[in-house]
Amino acid sequence: MAVTLKLAILAVLIVDTALGFGHKYWANLFSDNAEIIHKFSSMTPLLLVSILFDFIQGILSG
């Protein structure tokens, strides 16, 4: 379980870092509208926390 948890945390760090620093690029893939990009940017912290808890919950539930 310890190895799996460490790998999950590593995956979270990679995904969250990529999304955290590249959220504008990610939003630009789907829309050119500045308002949508801004709203996605304001929603990104909630998304990052959600991804973190999803990874950890999947490991802890077995």
PQR file of N, CA, C, O and H, with PARSE charges and radii, in Angstrom:
ATOM      1  N   MET A   1       0.822  -1.187   0.000 -0.4000 1.5000
ATOM      2  CA  MET A   1       0.000   0.000   0.000 -0.0000 2.0000
ATOM      3  C   MET A   1       0.873   1.260   0.000  0.5500 1.7000
ATOM      4  O   MET A   1       0.497   2.270  -0.595 -0.5500 1.4000
ATOM      5  N   ALA A   2       2.010   1.209   0.650 -0.4000 1.5000
ATOM      6  CA  ALA A   2       2.870   2.389   0.726 -0.0000 2.0000
ATOM      7  C   ALA A   2       3.413   2.769  -0.648  0.5500 1.7000
ATOM      8  O   ALA A   2       3.497   3.951  -0.983 -0.5500 1.4000
ATOM      9  H   ALA A   2       2.315   0.388   1.133  0.4000 1.0000
ATOM     10  N   VAL A   3       3.779   1.771  -1.439 -0.4000 1.5000
ATOM     11  CA  VAL A   3       4.312   2.052  -2.779 -0.0000 2.0000
ATOM     12  C   VAL A   3       3.217   2.639  -3.660  0.5500 1.7000
ATOM     13  O   VAL A   3       3.456   3.591  -4.403 -0.5500 1.4000
ATOM     14  H   VAL A   3       3.711   0.811  -1.167  0.4000 1.0000
ATOM     15  N   THR A   4       2.031   2.077  -3.576 -0.4000 1.5000
ATOM     16  CA  THR A   4       0.918   2.570  -4.380 -0.0000 2.0000
ATOM     17  C   THR A   4       0.556   3.996  -3.994  0.5500 1.7000
ATOM     18  O   THR A   4       0.273   4.823  -4.861 -0.5500 1.4000
ATOM     19  H   THR A   4       1.837   1.304  -2.972  0.4000 1.0000
ATOM     20  N   LEU A   5       0.564   4.285  -2.713 -0.4000 1.5000
ATOM     21  CA  LEU A   5       0.262   5.636  -2.253 -0.0000 2.0000
ATOM     22  C   LEU A   5       1.325   6.621  -2.732  0.5500 1.7000
ATOM     23  O   LEU A   5       1.002   7.744  -3.121 -0.5500 1.4000
ATOM     24  H   LEU A   5       0.794   3.613  -2.009  0.4000 1.0000
ATOM     25  N   LYS A   6       2.578   6.211  -2.704 -0.4000 1.5000
ATOM     26  CA  LYS A   6       3.654   7.086  -3.187 -0.0000 2.0000
ATOM     27  C   LYS A   6       3.521   7.345  -4.687  0.5500 1.7000
ATOM     28  O   LYS A   6       3.738   8.466  -5.147 -0.5500 1.4000
ATOM     29  H   LYS A   6       2.840   5.300  -2.388  0.4000 1.0000
ATOM     30  N   LEU A   7       3.164   6.309  -5.446 -0.4000 1.5000
ATOM     31  CA  LEU A   7       2.971   6.495  -6.887 -0.0000 2.0000
ATOM     32  C   LEU A   7       1.772   7.394  -7.172  0.5500 1.7000
ATOM     33  O   LEU A   7       1.807   8.204  -8.099 -0.5500 1.4000
ATOM     34  H   LEU A   7       2.987   5.399  -5.072  0.4000 1.0000
ATOM     35  N   ALA A   8       0.717   7.254  -6.381 -0.4000 1.5000
ATOM     36  CA  ALA A   8      -0.455   8.113  -6.554 -0.0000 2.0000
ATOM     37  C   ALA A   8      -0.109   9.565  -6.253  0.5500 1.7000
ATOM     38  O   ALA A   8      -0.543  10.470  -6.965 -0.5500 1.4000
ATOM     39  H   ALA A   8       0.688   6.597  -5.628  0.4000 1.0000
ATOM     40  N   ILE A   9       0.664   9.786  -5.212 -0.4000 1.5000
ATOM     41  CA  ILE A   9       1.072  11.154  -4.878 -0.0000 2.0000
ATOM     42  C   ILE A   9       1.962  11.727  -5.975  0.5500 1.7000
ATOM     43  O   ILE A   9       1.848  12.906  -6.309 -0.5500 1.4000
ATOM     44  H   ILE A   9       1.017   9.050  -4.634  0.4000 1.0000
ATOM     45  N   LEU A  10       2.840  10.911  -6.534 -0.4000 1.5000
ATOM     46  CA  LEU A  10       3.675  11.357  -7.647 -0.0000 2.0000
ATOM     47  C   LEU A  10       2.814  11.721  -8.860  0.5500 1.7000
ATOM     48  O   LEU A  10       3.051  12.737  -9.514 -0.5500 1.4000
ATOM     49  H   LEU A  10       2.933   9.953  -6.262  0.4000 1.0000
ATOM     50  N   ALA A  11       1.819  10.890  -9.154 -0.4000 1.5000
ATOM     51  CA  ALA A  11       0.919  11.175 -10.272 -0.0000 2.0000
ATOM     52  C   ALA A  11       0.139  12.462 -10.028  0.5500 1.7000
ATOM     53  O   ALA A  11      -0.046  13.262 -10.946 -0.5500 1.4000
ATOM     54  H   ALA A  11       1.626  10.065  -8.623  0.4000 1.0000
ATOM     55  N   VAL A  12      -0.313  12.662  -8.805 -0.4000 1.5000
ATOM     56  CA  VAL A  12      -1.033  13.893  -8.464 -0.0000 2.0000
ATOM     57  C   VAL A  12      -0.133  15.107  -8.653  0.5500 1.7000
ATOM     58  O   VAL A  12      -0.562  16.125  -9.195 -0.5500 1.4000
ATOM     59  H   VAL A  12      -0.162  12.013  -8.059  0.4000 1.0000
ATOM     60  N   LEU A  13       1.100  15.000  -8.212 -0.4000 1.5000
ATOM     61  CA  LEU A  13       2.020  16.124  -8.368 -0.0000 2.0000
ATOM     62  C   LEU A  13       2.241  16.466  -9.837  0.5500 1.7000
ATOM     63  O   LEU A  13       2.290  17.640 -10.204 -0.5500 1.4000
ATOM     64  H   LEU A  13       1.448  14.173  -7.771  0.4000 1.0000
ATOM     65  N   ILE A  14       2.373  15.452 -10.666 -0.4000 1.5000
ATOM     66  CA  ILE A  14       2.589  15.691 -12.098 -0.0000 2.0000
ATOM     67  C   ILE A  14       1.357  16.320 -12.738  0.5500 1.7000
ATOM     68  O   ILE A  14       1.460  17.317 -13.453 -0.5500 1.4000
ATOM     69  H   ILE A  14       2.333  14.499 -10.367  0.4000 1.0000
ATOM     70  N   VAL A  15       0.190  15.732 -12.478 -0.4000 1.5000
ATOM     71  CA  VAL A  15      -1.053  16.232 -13.082 -0.0000 2.0000
ATOM     72  C   VAL A  15      -1.379  17.630 -12.560  0.5500 1.7000
ATOM     73  O   VAL A  15      -1.703  18.526 -13.338 -0.5500 1.4000
ATOM     74  H   VAL A  15       0.106  14.922 -11.897  0.4000 1.0000
ATOM     75  N   ASP A  16      -1.292  17.815 -11.243 -0.4000 1.5000
ATOM     76  CA  ASP A  16      -1.616  19.118 -10.668 -0.0000 2.0000
ATOM     77  C   ASP A  16      -0.643  20.203 -11.114  0.5500 1.7000
ATOM     78  O   ASP A  16      -1.054  21.336 -11.363 -0.5500 1.4000
ATOM     79  H   ASP A  16      -1.029  17.086 -10.610  0.4000 1.0000
ATOM     80  N   THR A  17       0.629  19.874 -11.216 -0.4000 1.5000
ATOM     81  CA  THR A  17       1.609  20.855 -11.674 -0.0000 2.0000
ATOM     82  C   THR A  17       1.348  21.242 -13.127  0.5500 1.7000
ATOM     83  O   THR A  17       1.378  22.420 -13.481 -0.5500 1.4000
ATOM     84  H   THR A  17       0.964  18.953 -11.014  0.4000 1.0000
ATOM     85  N   ALA A  18       1.094  20.244 -13.957 -0.4000 1.5000
ATOM     86  CA  ALA A  18       0.819  20.527 -15.368 -0.0000 2.0000
ATOM     87  C   ALA A  18      -0.442  21.366 -15.525  0.5500 1.7000
ATOM     88  O   ALA A  18      -0.469  22.311 -16.315 -0.5500 1.4000
ATOM     89  H   ALA A  18       1.070  19.286 -13.669  0.4000 1.0000
ATOM     90  N   LEU A  19      -1.474  21.028 -14.784 -0.4000 1.5000
ATOM     91  CA  LEU A  19      -2.726  21.775 -14.884 -0.0000 2.0000
ATOM     92  C   LEU A  19      -2.616  23.137 -14.206  0.5500 1.7000
ATOM     93  O   LEU A  19      -3.167  24.124 -14.694 -0.5500 1.4000
ATOM     94  H   LEU A  19      -1.453  20.261 -14.143  0.4000 1.0000
ATOM     95  N   GLY A  20      -1.911  23.189 -13.091 -0.4000 1.5000
ATOM     96  CA  GLY A  20      -1.772  24.450 -12.367 -0.0000 2.0000
ATOM     97  C   GLY A  20      -1.011  25.504 -13.146  0.5500 1.7000
ATOM     98  O   GLY A  20      -1.404  26.671 -13.164 -0.5500 1.4000
ATOM     99  H   GLY A  20      -1.464  22.387 -12.694  0.4000 1.0000
ATOM    100  N   PHE A  21       0.074  25.101 -13.789 -0.4000 1.5000
ATOM    101  CA  PHE A  21       0.869  26.064 -14.546 -0.0000 2.0000
ATOM    102  C   PHE A  21       0.379  26.232 -15.983  0.5500 1.7000
ATOM    103  O   PHE A  21       0.643  27.260 -16.606 -0.5500 1.4000
ATOM    104  H   PHE A  21       0.393  24.154 -13.774  0.4000 1.0000
ATOM    105  N   GLY A  22      -0.324  25.245 -16.511 -0.4000 1.5000
ATOM    106  CA  GLY A  22      -0.751  25.315 -17.900 -0.0000 2.0000
ATOM    107  C   GLY A  22      -2.244  25.434 -18.086  0.5500 1.7000
ATOM    108  O   GLY A  22      -2.770  25.039 -19.127 -0.5500 1.4000
ATOM    109  H   GLY A  22      -0.539  24.410 -16.004  0.4000 1.0000
ATOM    110  N   HIS A  23      -2.945  25.977 -17.089 -0.4000 1.5000
ATOM    111  CA  HIS A  23      -4.402  26.036 -17.205 -0.0000 2.0000
ATOM    112  C   HIS A  23      -4.868  26.924 -18.351  0.5500 1.7000
ATOM    113  O   HIS A  23      -5.919  26.663 -18.936 -0.5500 1.4000
ATOM    114  H   HIS A  23      -2.518  26.298 -16.244  0.4000 1.0000
ATOM    115  N   LYS A  24      -4.122  27.955 -18.682 -0.4000 1.5000
ATOM    116  CA  LYS A  24      -4.524  28.800 -19.810 -0.0000 2.0000
ATOM    117  C   LYS A  24      -4.355  28.058 -21.133  0.5500 1.7000
ATOM    118  O   LYS A  24      -5.188  28.184 -22.030 -0.5500 1.4000
ATOM    119  H   LYS A  24      -3.268  28.167 -18.207  0.4000 1.0000
ATOM    120  N   TYR A  25      -3.280  27.289 -21.253 -0.4000 1.5000
ATOM    121  CA  TYR A  25      -3.077  26.507 -22.474 -0.0000 2.0000
ATOM    122  C   TYR A  25      -4.154  25.433 -22.606  0.5500 1.7000
ATOM    123  O   TYR A  25      -4.660  25.174 -23.698 -0.5500 1.4000
ATOM    124  H   TYR A  25      -2.602  27.187 -20.524  0.4000 1.0000
ATOM    125  N   TRP A  26      -4.494  24.813 -21.478 -0.4000 1.5000
ATOM    126  CA  TRP A  26      -5.524  23.772 -21.486 -0.0000 2.0000
ATOM    127  C   TRP A  26      -6.870  24.364 -21.890  0.5500 1.7000
ATOM    128  O   TRP A  26      -7.592  23.769 -22.691 -0.5500 1.4000
ATOM    129  H   TRP A  26      -4.083  25.024 -20.591  0.4000 1.0000
ATOM    130  N   ALA A  27      -7.213  25.520 -21.348 -0.4000 1.5000
ATOM    131  CA  ALA A  27      -8.483  26.167 -21.680 -0.0000 2.0000
ATOM    132  C   ALA A  27      -8.491  26.636 -23.129  0.5500 1.7000
ATOM    133  O   ALA A  27      -9.534  26.603 -23.782 -0.5500 1.4000
ATOM    134  H   ALA A  27      -6.628  26.004 -20.697  0.4000 1.0000
ATOM    135  N   ASN A  28      -7.344  27.071 -23.640 -0.4000 1.5000
ATOM    136  CA  ASN A  28      -7.270  27.522 -25.031 -0.0000 2.0000
ATOM    137  C   ASN A  28      -7.482  26.388 -26.025  0.5500 1.7000
ATOM    138  O   ASN A  28      -7.847  26.638 -27.174 -0.5500 1.4000
ATOM    139  H   ASN A  28      -6.497  27.097 -23.110  0.4000 1.0000
ATOM    140  N   LEU A  29      -7.262  25.159 -25.607 -0.4000 1.5000
ATOM    141  CA  LEU A  29      -7.516  24.031 -26.500 -0.0000 2.0000
ATOM    142  C   LEU A  29      -8.999  23.895 -26.823  0.5500 1.7000
ATOM    143  O   LEU A  29      -9.364  23.388 -27.883 -0.5500 1.4000
ATOM    144  H   LEU A  29      -6.965  24.956 -24.674  0.4000 1.0000
ATOM    145  N   PHE A  30      -9.849  24.346 -25.910 -0.4000 1.5000
ATOM    146  CA  PHE A  30     -11.282  24.145 -26.063 -0.0000 2.0000
ATOM    147  C   PHE A  30     -12.050  25.411 -26.404  0.5500 1.7000
ATOM    148  O   PHE A  30     -13.169  25.327 -26.910 -0.5500 1.4000
ATOM    149  H   PHE A  30      -9.552  24.758 -25.048  0.4000 1.0000
ATOM    150  N   SER A  31     -11.482  26.578 -26.142 -0.4000 1.5000
ATOM    151  CA  SER A  31     -12.210  27.815 -26.394 -0.0000 2.0000
ATOM    152  C   SER A  31     -11.242  28.977 -26.593  0.5500 1.7000
ATOM    153  O   SER A  31     -10.154  29.008 -26.017 -0.5500 1.4000
ATOM    154  H   SER A  31     -10.573  26.646 -25.731  0.4000 1.0000
ATOM    155  N   ASP A  32     -11.663  29.926 -27.418 -0.4000 1.5000
ATOM    156  CA  ASP A  32     -10.898  31.155 -27.612 -0.0000 2.0000
ATOM    157  C   ASP A  32     -11.528  32.327 -26.862  0.5500 1.7000
ATOM    158  O   ASP A  32     -10.991  33.434 -26.872 -0.5500 1.4000
ATOM    159  H   ASP A  32     -12.547  29.901 -27.885  0.4000 1.0000
ATOM    160  N   ASN A  33     -12.655  32.084 -26.221 -0.4000 1.5000
ATOM    161  CA  ASN A  33     -13.381  33.116 -25.500 -0.0000 2.0000
ATOM    162  C   ASN A  33     -12.644  33.464 -24.204  0.5500 1.7000
ATOM    163  O   ASN A  33     -12.379  32.589 -23.380 -0.5500 1.4000
ATOM    164  H   ASN A  33     -13.092  31.184 -26.214  0.4000 1.0000
ATOM    165  N   ALA A  34     -12.319  34.742 -24.032 -0.4000 1.5000
ATOM    166  CA  ALA A  34     -11.556  35.179 -22.853 -0.0000 2.0000
ATOM    167  C   ALA A  34     -12.334  34.970 -21.560  0.5500 1.7000
ATOM    168  O   ALA A  34     -11.739  34.673 -20.524 -0.5500 1.4000
ATOM    169  H   ALA A  34     -12.535  35.453 -24.701  0.4000 1.0000
ATOM    170  N   GLU A  35     -13.640  35.119 -21.606 -0.4000 1.5000
ATOM    171  CA  GLU A  35     -14.454  34.945 -20.395 -0.0000 2.0000
ATOM    172  C   GLU A  35     -14.433  33.497 -19.920  0.5500 1.7000
ATOM    173  O   GLU A  35     -14.341  33.239 -18.720 -0.5500 1.4000
ATOM    174  H   GLU A  35     -14.123  35.360 -22.447  0.4000 1.0000
ATOM    175  N   ILE A  36     -14.517  32.566 -20.837 -0.4000 1.5000
ATOM    176  CA  ILE A  36     -14.481  31.146 -20.480 -0.0000 2.0000
ATOM    177  C   ILE A  36     -13.114  30.780 -19.915  0.5500 1.7000
ATOM    178  O   ILE A  36     -13.025  30.038 -18.937 -0.5500 1.4000
ATOM    179  H   ILE A  36     -14.593  32.776 -21.812  0.4000 1.0000
ATOM    180  N   ILE A  37     -12.063  31.289 -20.516 -0.4000 1.5000
ATOM    181  CA  ILE A  37     -10.710  31.016 -20.025 -0.0000 2.0000
ATOM    182  C   ILE A  37     -10.537  31.579 -18.617  0.5500 1.7000
ATOM    183  O   ILE A  37      -9.928  30.933 -17.765 -0.5500 1.4000
ATOM    184  H   ILE A  37     -12.135  31.892 -21.311  0.4000 1.0000
ATOM    185  N   HIS A  38     -11.065  32.773 -18.365 -0.4000 1.5000
ATOM    186  CA  HIS A  38     -10.979  33.375 -17.030 -0.0000 2.0000
ATOM    187  C   HIS A  38     -11.776  32.564 -16.007  0.5500 1.7000
ATOM    188  O   HIS A  38     -11.308  32.351 -14.888 -0.5500 1.4000
ATOM    189  H   HIS A  38     -11.560  33.298 -19.058  0.4000 1.0000
ATOM    190  N   LYS A  39     -12.961  32.117 -16.376 -0.4000 1.5000
ATOM    191  CA  LYS A  39     -13.772  31.318 -15.446 -0.0000 2.0000
ATOM    192  C   LYS A  39     -13.102  29.977 -15.149  0.5500 1.7000
ATOM    193  O   LYS A  39     -13.135  29.510 -14.011 -0.5500 1.4000
ATOM    194  H   LYS A  39     -13.342  32.290 -17.285  0.4000 1.0000
ATOM    195  N   PHE A  40     -12.500  29.358 -16.157 -0.4000 1.5000
ATOM    196  CA  PHE A  40     -11.766  28.116 -15.915 -0.0000 2.0000
ATOM    197  C   PHE A  40     -10.572  28.376 -15.006  0.5500 1.7000
ATOM    198  O   PHE A  40     -10.251  27.561 -14.142 -0.5500 1.4000
ATOM    199  H   PHE A  40     -12.474  29.737 -17.082  0.4000 1.0000
ATOM    200  N   SER A  41      -9.922  29.507 -15.205 -0.4000 1.5000
ATOM    201  CA  SER A  41      -8.781  29.875 -14.373 -0.0000 2.0000
ATOM    202  C   SER A  41      -9.191  30.046 -12.914  0.5500 1.7000
ATOM    203  O   SER A  41      -8.444  29.655 -12.017 -0.5500 1.4000
ATOM    204  H   SER A  41     -10.183  30.169 -15.908  0.4000 1.0000
ATOM    205  N   SER A  42     -10.349  30.613 -12.664 -0.4000 1.5000
ATOM    206  CA  SER A  42     -10.807  30.792 -11.284 -0.0000 2.0000
ATOM    207  C   SER A  42     -11.259  29.475 -10.665  0.5500 1.7000
ATOM    208  O   SER A  42     -11.277  29.340  -9.441 -0.5500 1.4000
ATOM    209  H   SER A  42     -10.956  30.930 -13.393  0.4000 1.0000
ATOM    210  N   MET A  43     -11.619  28.515 -11.488 -0.4000 1.5000
ATOM    211  CA  MET A  43     -12.095  27.217 -11.008 -0.0000 2.0000
ATOM    212  C   MET A  43     -10.948  26.211 -10.826  0.5500 1.7000
ATOM    213  O   MET A  43     -11.145  25.168 -10.202 -0.5500 1.4000
ATOM    214  H   MET A  43     -11.604  28.624 -12.481  0.4000 1.0000
ATOM    215  N   THR A  44      -9.780  26.501 -11.349 -0.4000 1.5000
ATOM    216  CA  THR A  44      -8.652  25.573 -11.332 -0.0000 2.0000
ATOM    217  C   THR A  44      -8.227  25.121  -9.932  0.5500 1.7000
ATOM    218  O   THR A  44      -7.960  23.931  -9.763 -0.5500 1.4000
ATOM    219  H   THR A  44      -9.619  27.348 -11.855  0.4000 1.0000
ATOM    220  N   PRO A  45      -8.147  25.992  -8.914 -0.5600 1.5000
ATOM    221  CA  PRO A  45      -7.755  25.495  -7.582  0.2800 2.0000
ATOM    222  C   PRO A  45      -8.697  24.424  -7.035  0.5500 1.7000
ATOM    223  O   PRO A  45      -8.241  23.451  -6.435 -0.5500 1.4000
ATOM    224  N   LEU A  46      -9.989  24.591  -7.232 -0.4000 1.5000
ATOM    225  CA  LEU A  46     -10.952  23.579  -6.794 -0.0000 2.0000
ATOM    226  C   LEU A  46     -10.734  22.272  -7.544  0.5500 1.7000
ATOM    227  O   LEU A  46     -10.819  21.193  -6.957 -0.5500 1.4000
ATOM    228  H   LEU A  46     -10.359  25.382  -7.719  0.4000 1.0000
ATOM    229  N   LEU A  47     -10.457  22.366  -8.821 -0.4000 1.5000
ATOM    230  CA  LEU A  47     -10.193  21.179  -9.626 -0.0000 2.0000
ATOM    231  C   LEU A  47      -8.933  20.458  -9.158  0.5500 1.7000
ATOM    232  O   LEU A  47      -8.906  19.228  -9.117 -0.5500 1.4000
ATOM    233  H   LEU A  47     -10.387  23.242  -9.297  0.4000 1.0000
ATOM    234  N   LEU A  48      -7.902  21.197  -8.808 -0.4000 1.5000
ATOM    235  CA  LEU A  48      -6.652  20.593  -8.338 -0.0000 2.0000
ATOM    236  C   LEU A  48      -6.852  19.841  -7.027  0.5500 1.7000
ATOM    237  O   LEU A  48      -6.325  18.741  -6.858 -0.5500 1.4000
ATOM    238  H   LEU A  48      -7.924  22.196  -8.841  0.4000 1.0000
ATOM    239  N   VAL A  49      -7.605  20.420  -6.104 -0.4000 1.5000
ATOM    240  CA  VAL A  49      -7.885  19.749  -4.828 -0.0000 2.0000
ATOM    241  C   VAL A  49      -8.737  18.510  -5.063  0.5500 1.7000
ATOM    242  O   VAL A  49      -8.527  17.478  -4.426 -0.5500 1.4000
ATOM    243  H   VAL A  49      -8.033  21.313  -6.241  0.4000 1.0000
ATOM    244  N   SER A  50      -9.693  18.610  -5.970 -0.4000 1.5000
ATOM    245  CA  SER A  50     -10.546  17.470  -6.294 -0.0000 2.0000
ATOM    246  C   SER A  50      -9.736  16.314  -6.871  0.5500 1.7000
ATOM    247  O   SER A  50      -9.969  15.159  -6.514 -0.5500 1.4000
ATOM    248  H   SER A  50      -9.864  19.448  -6.487  0.4000 1.0000
ATOM    249  N   ILE A  51      -8.801  16.605  -7.745 -0.4000 1.5000
ATOM    250  CA  ILE A  51      -7.940  15.567  -8.321 -0.0000 2.0000
ATOM    251  C   ILE A  51      -7.093  14.919  -7.237  0.5500 1.7000
ATOM    252  O   ILE A  51      -6.932  13.698  -7.221 -0.5500 1.4000
ATOM    253  H   ILE A  51      -8.611  17.543  -8.035  0.4000 1.0000
ATOM    254  N   LEU A  52      -6.552  15.723  -6.334 -0.4000 1.5000
ATOM    255  CA  LEU A  52      -5.740  15.202  -5.232 -0.0000 2.0000
ATOM    256  C   LEU A  52      -6.535  14.217  -4.386  0.5500 1.7000
ATOM    257  O   LEU A  52      -6.073  13.105  -4.129 -0.5500 1.4000
ATOM    258  H   LEU A  52      -6.683  16.714  -6.348  0.4000 1.0000
ATOM    259  N   PHE A  53      -7.725  14.616  -3.952 -0.4000 1.5000
ATOM    260  CA  PHE A  53      -8.527  13.736  -3.101 -0.0000 2.0000
ATOM    261  C   PHE A  53      -9.018  12.501  -3.854  0.5500 1.7000
ATOM    262  O   PHE A  53      -9.171  11.435  -3.258 -0.5500 1.4000
ATOM    263  H   PHE A  53      -8.100  15.519  -4.161  0.4000 1.0000
ATOM    264  N   ASP A  54      -9.264  12.635  -5.148 -0.4000 1.5000
ATOM    265  CA  ASP A  54      -9.703  11.483  -5.934 -0.0000 2.0000
ATOM    266  C   ASP A  54      -8.604  10.431  -6.017  0.5500 1.7000
ATOM    267  O   ASP A  54      -8.880   9.241  -5.870 -0.5500 1.4000
ATOM    268  H   ASP A  54      -9.139  13.501  -5.632  0.4000 1.0000
ATOM    269  N   PHE A  55      -7.376  10.846  -6.248 -0.4000 1.5000
ATOM    270  CA  PHE A  55      -6.259   9.904  -6.304 -0.0000 2.0000
ATOM    271  C   PHE A  55      -6.066   9.202  -4.968  0.5500 1.7000
ATOM    272  O   PHE A  55      -5.928   7.979  -4.921 -0.5500 1.4000
ATOM    273  H   PHE A  55      -7.151  11.813  -6.367  0.4000 1.0000
ATOM    274  N   ILE A  56      -6.057   9.966  -3.885 -0.4000 1.5000
ATOM    275  CA  ILE A  56      -5.810   9.387  -2.564 -0.0000 2.0000
ATOM    276  C   ILE A  56      -6.966   8.495  -2.129  0.5500 1.7000
ATOM    277  O   ILE A  56      -6.733   7.433  -1.551 -0.5500 1.4000
ATOM    278  H   ILE A  56      -6.169  10.959  -3.923  0.4000 1.0000
ATOM    279  N   GLN A  57      -8.198   8.897  -2.391 -0.4000 1.5000
ATOM    280  CA  GLN A  57      -9.358   8.090  -2.008 -0.0000 2.0000
ATOM    281  C   GLN A  57      -9.361   6.766  -2.746  0.5500 1.7000
ATOM    282  O   GLN A  57      -9.732   5.744  -2.169 -0.5500 1.4000
ATOM    283  H   GLN A  57      -8.388   9.759  -2.860  0.4000 1.0000
ATOM    284  N   GLY A  58      -8.961   6.758  -3.996 -0.4000 1.5000
ATOM    285  CA  GLY A  58      -8.892   5.518  -4.758 -0.0000 2.0000
ATOM    286  C   GLY A  58      -7.896   4.533  -4.180  0.5500 1.7000
ATOM    287  O   GLY A  58      -8.129   3.325  -4.211 -0.5500 1.4000
ATOM    288  H   GLY A  58      -8.660   7.588  -4.464  0.4000 1.0000
ATOM    289  N   ILE A  59      -6.803   5.026  -3.661 -0.4000 1.5000
ATOM    290  CA  ILE A  59      -5.789   4.163  -3.050 -0.0000 2.0000
ATOM    291  C   ILE A  59      -6.250   3.668  -1.688  0.5500 1.7000
ATOM    292  O   ILE A  59      -6.106   2.485  -1.379 -0.5500 1.4000
ATOM    293  H   ILE A  59      -6.613   6.008  -3.636  0.4000 1.0000
ATOM    294  N   LEU A  60      -6.799   4.554  -0.873 -0.4000 1.5000
ATOM    295  CA  LEU A  60      -7.180   4.173   0.482 -0.0000 2.0000
ATOM    296  C   LEU A  60      -8.386   3.232   0.522  0.5500 1.7000
ATOM    297  O   LEU A  60      -8.535   2.457   1.467 -0.5500 1.4000
ATOM    298  H   LEU A  60      -6.916   5.515  -1.124  0.4000 1.0000
ATOM    299  N   SER A  61      -9.242   3.296  -0.494 -0.4000 1.5000
ATOM    300  CA  SER A  61     -10.408   2.406  -0.504 -0.0000 2.0000
ATOM    301  C   SER A  61     -10.052   1.005  -0.987  0.5500 1.7000
ATOM    302  O   SER A  61     -10.849   0.077  -0.849 -0.5500 1.4000
ATOM    303  H   SER A  61      -9.121   3.925  -1.262  0.4000 1.0000
ATOM    304  N   GLY A  62      -8.881   0.855  -1.542 -0.4000 1.5000
ATOM    305  CA  GLY A  62      -8.417  -0.477  -1.933 -0.0000 2.0000
ATOM    306  C   GLY A  62      -8.697  -0.734  -3.345  0.5500 1.7000
ATOM    307  O   GLY A  62      -8.375  -1.808  -3.852 -0.5500 1.4000
ATOM    308  H   GLY A  62      -8.234   1.609  -1.655  0.4000 1.0000
TER
END
